[in-house]
Amino acid sequence: MITFYGYKRCSTSKKAEKWLDDHGVSYYFQDLVETPPAKSDLLTWLTKYQDRGLRYFFNTSGQHYRELGLKDQIKDMTIEEAANLMSKDGKLIKRPLVVSEDKLTCGFKEDVYEETWL
């Protein structure tokens, strides 16, 4: 089962959700801001996909990211610290975050979705 962590007020989440719907991909929607992923799940994903780097998972253009000055901290941040921050504030996570048992994407790029979710 695919879990789509999105935000109803985010245009990128809306585009990604429409793409999945248009391509008949079924998923479970979870509001990333109201209910961020559990720290244990984030630890699993950040570890499994650590070759992508922590920056891949962060909403680097977000207000909360900038307010916390994470740009300067991310290079020295541990996976544990990143998972802790993101589990407490879903707006720090690049959206949408789409996860299945063996796949994960952050953000929305049509070619990546075609390759990953079809």
Helices and strands as residue ranges (DSSP letters): E 3-6, H 11-22, E 28-31, H 39-48, G 50-52, G 54-57, H 63-67, H 70-73, G 74-76, H 79-88, G 90-92, E 97-99, E 104-106, H 110-117
